[in-house]
C-alpha cells in the first residue's frame, strides 16, 4: 500500500486518459495530499440461497494504471465480495443499493464472483450524494452468465470515478448496461479482459447529460485470447448549456486473439446548442485472422422529418421530441430488465428535457 | 360538412441559390365527400402543395391562404392542423426507431380525440382496422415504419387515417411502389374511410392506375406550380391516352 502511495503521481490533465476530464471538479480524489476514506457502501437485503455478501481482505484480481483506481486500492484493502455459487440460477435480480450517507472522498471496492455455469442478474443502484472512487471487479467462471446493470442516479453535486472491470472466462457471458443520468461528474471505465475461448462481453450504455454535467465512459476491451466476442453499444443525448459527454471505445485485438469478433457503436444526440459530445472509437488489430471487427460513431441532432411526421398526426411538438428521445434510448433501456426502473430513468430524462426546454 | 379552401397559394423553398418559387398561385376547394385527383408530371409541385398544407417547415408561404371551415390553416402549428381535421398520407413515411406502432397510434389518437381511448375498445378497434388492411397484428409491436416494405408503409398510413378520422385527407402518391394487390387493399381502405366519415380527398398521383380503384369526382392537371386544367373523370382518360406532353413547361 505504501509503495502505491509513494509512487503515485497525480495526473496533470495532459495525459491521454485525462485530457477530457475537468480535474478541478474531482473534489481532490486524485490529489496525493488528500485522504481517501475506505468505505464499501453497498448493501443488499434478502440474499437468496447460493449467494453471499461479505467484506474480505483481498488483493485486486486485475492490474490497472488508472489513477483513481490506484487511489482506491491504496486506501481500501478490503473488498465487499458478492459470491454467487456455481450452478446457481437466479430468477430474480439481486439489487445492491448504497447506504444513505457516503463519506466524503470514499474509496469503495466491490468484487462480484460468479461460479461455473451460474446465471445471475445484478442491479447496482447509485443514488444520493457522493464524492466516491470505486474499483469494481467482475469475476466470471467458465460457462457462467452475469448481467450487471449499473445506475448512476446521483444527486446533482456528486462525483463518481470508477473502473468496472470484467474478467470473462471460457464460454462465459458478461452483459453490462451502464446508465448515467445523475451526478455533476461521472467517469467510468468499463473494461474487459478474457481468460478463455468462447467468452463473450456485451457492453451497453445509456447516458443523458444536462446543464453542466460531465459524463464520461471510457471502454477498453482487451481481446487477449482467441475466439472471444465483444459488442459495445452506447447511446447518449445532451441538452443544456455546458452539458458534456465523452465516449472512448478502445478495442485491442492482440496477435494471439485469432477468431475475435468485435463491433462497437456510439450514437449521440445533441439536443440544444452549448452541449458537446466527444466520441472516439479506436480499434487496434494485431492479427488478420479474425471473424470481424468494426466500429461506428455518429453525432447528430433531432431529425426534423421524424418530428414533422409525429406532429402531422396531431402529436404536440414537445411530446414528439419526448417520443423520439425515448425511441432513441429504447434499445438500451430495455436491457435494464426492469420495467419500473426503466420508466423511472425515462421519466427523469423527460423531466430534464422539459427543464432545459429541448 | 367541411371545406378546405386554397386561394392563390404561393410557396417558396430555400435553396443554395436563394429562395425558389415552387407554387405560383394555386386555387382549389375540396368539400366533404369529394375526391379531387391532382395529376401532373414529376417536379410540377404536387408534393409541395401537400406538404405546405400540412405545415412542413421546409416550405415558406409567400402568398395566398388556406382555410378549413374558415379557420386559417397557415396560422396553425403542424399538430394543430391535424387536430383541425387534416391528414397527409406521405409518399415516403418516416422511420421512427424505438417507437412502436401501437404506442405511436395511441399517442396520436389521444392527441386528436383529446382523451386517451378506452383500453378495452381501443385494442379491438386497432385489431379490426389492421385486419381490414390485411396487416399482421405483429405489426403493432414493430418500430414505426422501420424495415417496412413500401406496401407496408402505405397500409400503415391508411391505418392511421382510419383511426384518426380526418375531415380532409391528402394522399401524396399513395399508389407509388405498390403492386396490384397492395394497391387494391389500400384503395379499399381509402374508400371505406371515405364512405364512413364523408371524407374529402386530395389524391395526388402521377399515374391514372389508382383512379380505377378510387373514383375521382374532379381531376386537376398540375404543371409548373399551378393548376392548368380542371375537369371531371374524363380528363384522366385523356391524360392516360396523351400523357402530360401538352402541359410541358417551356
Interface residues (C-beta under 8 A of the other chain):
Chain A: X303 X304 X305 X306 X308 X309 X310 X311 X312 X313 X314 X315 X316 X317 X319 X320 X323 X324 X326 X327 X328 X329 X330 X331
Chain B: X54 X55 X56 X57 X77 X78 X79 X81 X82 X83 X87 X88 X90 X93 X94 X95 X96 X97 X98 X99 X103 X104 X107 X108 X111 X112 X143 X144 X160 X164
